[in-house]
């Protein structure tokens, strides 16, 4: 007696304001569309929230200044825009 293969579960942990998370979501959407077009069964996708910077003030921050600070912290030196 054969059993049906178990479909994978894809757990996605993502921050909705993260541009890299958005790019990853678009790639996942494209992969799922490719599976669907090929008539393959689709995995279950479960979304989980994640906040990249929970200490971010409600009014936001100056992105340029934050980028400079992170670049210096990581040793990339000063980045001019």
Phi, psi and omega in degrees: 000124180268141175257149178290142178296144178281130178286144179289157173250128179255114176264121181248123176252118191213148173257124186295342180260001181277122180296327179290325176295322178296317178298317177298320179297318179297321178293319177297316178302317180294319179295318179294322178296321178297317177298315181297317180296329180276000180075018180274150176293145183265142177288163172279129179252123178245124183263136179231135181284150174212138178250113184299322182225086182293346180269003181295127180292153182302328181279356178085187180222163175286113184298320181296314180296318179297319179298317179298314181298317179293318179300317179293316180301321181276358177085019179273355182083189183274132181251126180262136178261000000 
